[in-house]
Amino acid sequence: MGQPVHTVEVPDGFQLAQPDRIFIGNLPNQANVAGGGAGAAVTTAFTGLKLPAAYSVHVDASQACAVSITNKTQSGFNVVLTPASTITLAAGTFDVTIVA
């Protein structure tokens, strides 16, 4: 069993969304549909969430593609996967981590 850690340090110059806590969420194995053709982006919407006003989203895709996050609000965001212009995205999964 690992060793418990009881201290979290925020580096100078960085800001927490809430002064007394760190917010973290993990959404593993989120499905993405296959792309419609070479270079076509695929968007997956996350809605109905309860998020702080400011947060960061990290995505780890199961295939080679650019990842962007759009339409961030306190109730959700979109994950956009965009392959190179000569590649068609396959149906797959990606992991999402949210930190604030």
Sequence and secondary structure as in RCSB ss.txt:
>XXXX:A:sequence
MGQPVHTVEVPDGFQLAQPDRIFIGNLPNQANVAGGGAGAAVTTAFTGLKLPAAYSVHVDASQACAVSITNKTQS
GFNVVLTPASTITLAAGTFDVTIVA
>XXXX:A:secstr
           TT   SBTTB  EEEEEEEEE   SSTT  EEEEE S    SS EEEEEESSS EEEEEEEETT
EEEEEEE  TT    SEEEEEEEE 
